[in-house]
Amino acid sequence: MLKRKLAVLAAAGVAVFLAGCETTNMKMGNPEAKTVATGAAGGSATSGENTQLEKCASPLGTVSLVENETAGWYTILRNEYRLPPTANLLRLLVQQSNCFVVVERSAAGMRAMNRERELMSSGQSRQGSNFGGGQMVASDYGLSPEIIFSEGNTGGGVAALGGLLGGGRGAALASIGGSMKTREASTMLTLVDNRSGVQVSASEGSASKTDMNLFGGIGGWAGAGGLGGYQNTPQGKVITAAFMDAYNQMVRALRNYKAQSVQGQGLGGGGRLGVDGAAPPQQTYTPQTAPAKSRTTNQRKKR
């Protein structure tokens, strides 16, 4: 009798186990893990992008992502939150918007391209590979991101998210009131013309999200490579939304772009806030002056 009961229980356990297996099949494209940055881009074509992302009818030029890896915000992002570089995220947003063509300038990317050229130079690449010079596309602009982190306790029952996780700093603020938690993030983007060094555009973005469960999911916030950390962690998702907001703000401004101009002197020609008694830079030397002297000297030699 006992053996029969054990057999029934074992069979029931196997059935439950198999039923559980049916509910744990692999799923691709989990909507709960998504951020506002979704989908893909291939050239000017896109797939599954966020409908709130601002777009351009045609690219405004080429752009490279420039992250200041020595900045304090970058150290916090990588070491404390273990999130991937923001360039991985911004590349997707920029290409999907079709406002710029993204060119590779990261250390790893440049090493990979240089390695192929070295193989060709050594004679190891097959004929027709054509990795010769003169093919790299110039970067017209540099896009620099920044995350504005908040300091520890702000009082009134509001504590920085970093205080909950350790470190005392956070890009998101946790508002502790019952079972509610609000995360906020603020970001900035700066666009610089690489030829002149002139700042073309700057924008700020922000995002916030309130959760009902105060401690839900805190244990699994370590980020992964690619966009994993931005898609799977609460702080990553709110940072992503803040960057999209900043980028959308920038695109709206660039649609109505008008170059800044300095009357009279022109950019770098001394400016309009001159110091009394000082000659404007353009009066101390001009490219036309030197050639004129050279011509005079040559004419004297001929005589």
N, C-alpha and C positions, 0 to 999 in steps of 0.2 A: 504494500500500500504506500509506504514511504517512498519507494523507488519511483512509483507511478507519479506521485505528487512532484518529486524532483524533476522528472522528465517533462511534466507539463510546464513547470516553472522555467525550465531551461528553454523549452520551445517558445514560450512567451517572451523570454528575454531575447532570443534570436530574432523574433518577429519585430520587437521594439527596436533592436539594433539596426535591422534592415530598413525599417521605416525611417529611422533617423538618418541613414545613409542617403535615402531618397531626398531628404530636405537639405542636404549639405553639398549638393552638386555644385561644380564650379559655375560662377556667374560672371559674365563680362559686362563692363559698363555699369557698375553699381551706382545708381543715382544718389544714394545716401552719401557716397564718398566724393561727390562732385563739388567743385567750387564754381564761382562765376566764370572762371576760365575753363572752357570745355572744348572738346572736338579737336580738329586738326587743320593744318594748312599745307597746301602744296602749290608753290608758285603763287599765283593770284587766286587760285581756287581754295575754297574752305569747305569744311564739313562739321556740322554740329556745333558751330560757334554760338556764343551767347548773343541773343538778339539785342541786348543793351549796349554792345560794343560799338563805338562810333567807327565809321568807315570812310574811306576816301575813294573817289572815282578812279584815281591813278596815283602812283607813288610820287612823293615830293622829293625823293632822293634816296641815297643809301645811308644806313645808320649802323653803328656798332655799339654794343652794350659795354659801358665802362663802370665797373664796380670798384669802389675804393675798399680794398680788402684790409687796409690798415685802420679803417674808421671804427669807432667804438660800436656803432649800431651793427656793423657787419660781424664783429666778434660776438656780440650777444646773440645775433641771429643763428650763427653757426655753432657756437659752443654751448649756449644755454638752451636754445630751443631746438638745436640739431636740425634746422631746416636747410634745404638746398640753396645754392646761390639764387638771388632774385632774377638773374639773367635768364635762367631756364624758363621762368614764368613769363617774363616780359617778351622774350622771343616769340612765344606763341601769340600773345596779344597783338604785337606789332605786325606780324605777318598776316594774321587774320584780318586786321584793319585795312590792309593794302595801302597804308599811308607812307610806308617806307619799305625798302628792300633791305633785309638784314644781311650784313656781311660778317664773317667770322674773324674775330680778333682775340679770342680767349687763348690762354697759354697752351692748353691742351690741343685746341684746334690748330693753332699755328705749328705746333710740333708735328702733328699728323701731316699737314700739308708740306712742311719742310722735309719730312721723312720720304715722301713720295718723290720729291725733287732730287733728293740724294740718291735714291734708287735709280732714277733715270740717269743721273750723272755718272753713276758707277757702271752703267751698261746692263743692269739687271732687268730693267723694264722692257717689255716687248716693243717692237717698232710701231710707231704711230701713237704711242701713249701721249706724247706732246705735253710734257710738264715744263716746258721752257719758260723763259722770262717773258714779262709783258702781258700776263694774263690776269693778274690779281685786280679785282675791282676796288677802287678807292672808296674810303668811307667819308662821305660828305659831312655827316654829323655824328656826334657822340651823345648817347643817352645815358645819363647817370641817375640811378635810383638812390633813395635814402628813406630809412624808416625812423620815425620820431618815437623814441621810447619814453615811457613815463617813469618817474621815480616812485619809490615805495608807497607808503601809506599816505593817502590824501585826506584822511579823516572822515568823520560822518559815516562810518561803517563801510567805507570803500577802501579796498586793498588792491595793490597791484598783483596781477596774475603771477608775476615772478615771485612774489612773496609766498604764494601757495606752493610753488614748485621749487623754491630755493633760488637765491641770488638777489632777491629784493627788487628786481627791475622787471618791467614787462612792456610789451607793445600793446597789451590789452589790459583793461581795467576790469577787475572782478567786483561787481557790486553785490555785497552779501546782504541779502534781505530775505529771510525765509529760505525758499528753495530757488530763488532767482539769481542769475548770474549774467552780467552784461560785459561783453568784450568790445573794446574799441581800439581802432588802429588808425594812425595818421602817417601818410607817406608823401614824399616829394619826388618830382622828376625834373631834371634839367637837361635841355637840349642845346648843345654848343656846336657852332660851325667850325669844323676842323681846319679849314684853310685860314680863316682870320682869327679864330679864337674868340669870336663874339658869341655871347649867349643869345640864342635865338628865341627860346621859350622856357618858361618855368611854370610848374603847376603843382597844386596840392590836392591830395585826395584823402578821404576818410571813410570809415565804415564801422558799423556796430552791429552786434547780434546779442539777443537776450535768450538764454536757455532757462528752462524751468527746473532742471535737475542740477543742483550745485556741484556735486562731486562726480557726476556721470562721465565716464570716459577719460578722467584725468590720468589714469594709469598707463594709457597707451599713446602718449603724445610724442614720443620720439619720432623724428622725421626720417624719411628715406631719400634715396637719390631721385633724380628727375623731378617730377612734380609731386611725388608721393606725399611728402610732408605737408605741402600746401593743400592737397586734396583730402587728407585723412586726419588732420589735426585741427582742433578748434581755432587755435591762434593762427595757423597757416591759412585757413579759409578767410578769416577776417582781414588778414594782411593782403591776400589776393584781391578781395573786394576793394580795399583801399587803393591798391595800385591801379585797378581798372578805372576807378573813379578819377584818379589823377591823370591817367592817360586819356580818358574821355574829355576831361577839361582841357588838356593840351591840344587835342585834335580840333576841338571847337574853336580855340583861339587861332590855330594855324590856318583854319579855313578862311579867316578874315585877315591873314597876315599882311602887315605893311612894314617894310624895313625901317628901322630907326635911322634918322639922319641928323647930322650936326650942321647947322647952317654956317656957311662961310668956310670953315676950316676943313670940314669933312671928318670922318672917323679917324682918330689918331693924329689929326693935324694940329693939335693943341687945345681943342675944346674952347668953350665959350666962357669958362671960369678962369681966365688968365690972371697971372700974378703981375702986379705993377712993376714995370721995368724989365720984364722978361720977354724975350722974343719967342713967338710961337715956334714949335719944332720945325715946321715946314719952311721957316725962313732961315734956319741955320744951315740947311743942306737940302738941295733938291737934285734929283737924278739928271736934270737938264744942265746944271751948272758944270759938273765935271767934264762931260763930253765937249762942252763949248770951249773950255780951257785947253783940252787936248787938241782940238782943231786949230786953235790959235797957235799952239806950239808947233804943230806940223807945218802950218803955213809959213812960220818964221824960218824953219829949217830949209824949206824949199827955196826961200829967197836967198 
